[in-house]
Amino acid sequence: MPKKMGLNSKAVEARERKQEIKKIAQEKKAIEIEDAKWKEDLPRNLIKKEKRKEDTERKKADAAKRKMEAKELLEAEQKTLNNPSAKQSIQKITRQQVQEEINKRNKNIEKILNAANKGNLARVVTEEPALEENLNRSMADTIVASNVDEALIALR
């Protein structure tokens, strides 16, 4: 068995000094970090606060701008809806109706020209054609069945 010797006093003192130096260095470093936080926190907080304030102001301005644009669009749409000249009724017309309109316009033009040539501009009379039933919509020859049984009876 080995003989127990005492402690090396120089080695122990050296370790204690190294630990003491490390401890002091860590404390200084911690103090510096904390001081840096306090120094940086104040401006950082102010910068963040100002940034939030600018963001809220920008958002309010954008909301107001969108609201004004929507209001202008609504007014423009209301004007077009209320304008009677903008309303156009789209109806399906047949070729015969188109031809009758062309003939009617041509006759009116001829009558106006004839009246102008004669010097009689007091009154121009035009004839309106009689309305005829649209044969495409006539259902006189059709049989209506609402279920299968009625359809079979109609086919017989």
SVG drawing of the C-alpha trace seen along z (x, -y; Angstrom):
<svg xmlns="http://www.w3.org/2000/svg" viewBox="-103 -74 108 76">
<polyline fill="none" stroke="black" stroke-width="0.4" points="0.0,0.0 1.2,-3.4 2.2,-5.7 -0.2,-8.6 1.5,-11.8 0.3,-15.2 -1.1,-17.7 1.1,-19.7 0.6,-23.2 1.9,-25.0 -0.4,-23.1 -3.4,-23.8 -2.6,-27.5 -2.2,-27.7 -5.6,-26.0 -7.3,-28.4 -5.7,-31.4 -6.9,-30.2 -10.4,-29.6 -10.4,-33.0 -9.3,-34.6 -12.0,-32.7 -14.6,-33.7 -13.6,-37.4 -13.6,-37.3 -17.1,-35.7 -18.5,-38.3 -17.0,-41.1 -18.4,-39.6 -21.9,-39.2 -21.8,-42.8 -20.8,-44.0 -23.5,-42.0 -26.1,-43.3 -24.9,-46.9 -25.0,-46.5 -28.6,-45.3 -29.6,-48.3 -27.8,-50.7 -29.3,-49.0 -32.8,-48.4 -33.7,-52.0 -33.1,-52.9 -34.3,-49.5 -37.6,-50.0 -37.9,-53.5 -37.2,-52.3 -39.7,-49.5 -42.3,-51.9 -41.8,-54.3 -42.0,-51.5 -45.3,-50.3 -46.6,-53.8 -45.6,-54.3 -47.2,-50.9 -50.5,-51.8 -50.5,-55.2 -49.7,-53.6 -52.5,-51.0 -55.0,-53.8 -54.0,-55.7 -54.3,-52.6 -57.7,-51.9 -58.9,-55.4 -57.5,-55.2 -59.3,-51.9 -62.5,-53.4 -62.3,-56.4 -61.7,-54.2 -64.6,-52.0 -66.8,-55.1 -65.8,-56.5 -66.4,-53.2 -69.8,-53.0 -70.7,-56.5 -69.6,-55.7 -71.6,-52.5 -74.7,-54.4 -74.3,-56.9 -74.2,-54.2 -77.2,-52.4 -79.3,-55.5 -78.5,-56.8 -81.5,-55.9 -79.5,-56.2 -77.1,-53.5 -79.9,-51.0 -80.2,-48.8 -82.7,-46.1 -81.3,-43.1 -83.9,-41.1 -83.7,-38.3 -85.0,-39.3 -85.5,-37.3 -84.1,-38.1 -87.5,-39.1 -87.8,-41.7 -84.3,-43.1 -85.3,-43.3 -88.6,-45.0 -86.7,-47.6 -84.3,-48.3 -87.3,-48.6 -89.1,-50.9 -86.0,-53.2 -85.5,-53.3 -89.2,-54.3 -88.9,-57.0 -85.8,-58.4 -87.5,-58.4 -90.6,-60.1 -88.5,-62.8 -86.4,-63.4 -89.6,-63.5 -91.2,-65.9 -88.1,-68.1 -88.0,-68.1 -91.6,-69.1 -91.1,-71.8 -93.6,-70.3 -91.8,-69.9 -94.8,-70.4 -95.7,-66.8 -94.4,-63.4 -96.6,-60.3 -95.1,-56.8 -96.9,-53.5 -96.1,-51.0 -96.3,-47.3 -98.8,-45.1 -97.3,-42.8 -97.3,-39.1 -97.1,-36.2 -93.7,-34.7 -94.1,-31.2 -91.0,-30.0 -92.8,-30.5 -96.2,-29.2 -97.1,-26.1 -100.4,-25.2 -99.1,-22.0 -97.1,-20.8 -98.3,-18.4 -97.1,-18.9 -96.5,-15.9 -95.4,-16.3 -94.5,-12.6 -93.6,-9.4 -97.2,-8.1 -98.5,-11.2 -95.6,-11.1 -96.3,-7.5 -100.0,-8.4 -99.0,-11.5 -96.8,-9.3 -99.5,-6.9"/>
</svg>
